[in-house]
Structures are given as C-alpha cells and as structure tokens.
Amino acid sequence: PVADPLTMEQLQCALLGFFGDVITEQGVNLKLPDAPFSHPSEVALVQSALPLARDYEALNDFRERSAGGCVRGFSANALALAADDALRLYEADVLAVRDAS
C-alpha cells in the first residue's frame, strides 16, 4: 500500500492532539510511516515535531482535568492556569500556520 502524502492540515491536527492515517499512534509514540512521497529533510522535520504533539496532549489533559475540578491545591491550580495560557498561545500559533500557507 502507498501512504498518502502528509499535508499541512494533518501535521496541524497531530500537533493539536488529533492523529489519523498518516501520523499514527504506536504505543506511547507517534509514527510517521515511511514516506517515499516526501523529501528526507521534510520527514526529519516532521519526526522532530512529533514529541511536541505528545507534550501538548499531556498538558491539554492536565488543563481539562483542572477545568473539571480534578486538580486540587494552590500550586496545581497555578500550574494549570499557566498551562492554559501557554497552550492557548501554542494553539493560536499552530492555527496561524494554516492562515500563512
């Protein structure tokens, strides 16, 4: 089977925690299949960004648990607020790439 080419939209979705047919979950890691359709430097760049997607997923989970009242304590709530601020900026930057391209 021939893999579909990676699109900017697929990369953006992965960076925001939504994985699909091209960027897939493999255990705790994300995997970009062998990509004969892409330049090796492009594949390397995408591979280097995939850990960021997992970090986003973990921080977003923490943010959602905090919003749901599952995080207790002054320090934990302060961290959740800081994570929320950072993630809002990150999300805006990821989405801005779509508008710039």
N, C-alpha and C positions, 0 to 999 in steps of 0.2 A: 504493500500500500504506500502511496505517495502522501507525504504530510502536506497539509495546507500551509501556504506561506503565512508567516507571522505578520499581523497587521498592527498598526499603532493602537487601534482600539483594543485588541487582545492584550497587548502589553499594559495599557492603562487599566483594563479590568483586573489583570493579575496584580498590579501594583496597589489596587484598591480591594484586594481580597477575594476576587471572583475569578476562578480558574475554569478552563474549558478544555477544548480538544487539542490545542497546540501546547499551551503551558498547562501541565497536569500535575496533580499531587502524587507523590510517590513516597508514602510514609510521611515523615515529617518534612521532607524536602520537596521542592518544586523542580520539575524537569521540563526542559525544552528538548524535544526529540531531535535526533539527527536531522539537520536542516540543510539538505543539498541545495535548497532554493535560496539560501541566504549567504552572504559573504561571511567568511570566518570571523572577521573582526566584529561584524554585527551580532553574530551568535555569541561571541565572547562578551560583548557589552550587555546583551540581554541576560546572559547567565550571571553576570556580576550584579545585576539589579534584583535578581530573584530573592536573595536573602532579605532585601528591603521589604518585599511583599509579605514575607513571613513575620517580620518585625511589626509591620503595620497591622497585620491580623491579630497579633498578640496584644498590642496596645489598644486596638479598637475593641477587643473583647473586654479588656480591663475598663475602658471607658463606658462600655454598655453595661457591665456589671455594676459600676459605680452609679450610673444613672438609674439603674433598677433598685438601688438601695442595698446591694450585696456587699459593698465596700464600706467598712466602718473604721472610724478613727480619724483624727485630725490630719495626721501625716498622709494617710492613704487617700483621703479626700483631696488634699492639696496636690498630691501626685496625679490624681485623676483629672483635676482641673487643668494642670499643666499639660497632661497628655492630650486632653481635649483641645487646648489651644494649639499645640504642635500639630495634631492630626488635622485640624481644620486648615492650617496653612499648607500642609503636605497635600491634602485632598485638592485644594484650590490650585496648587502648582501642577499636580498630575493632570487635572482637567484643563488647565491653561495650555498645555502642550497640544491638546486637540485643536484648540482655537488658533494656535500659532501655525499649525501644519496645514 
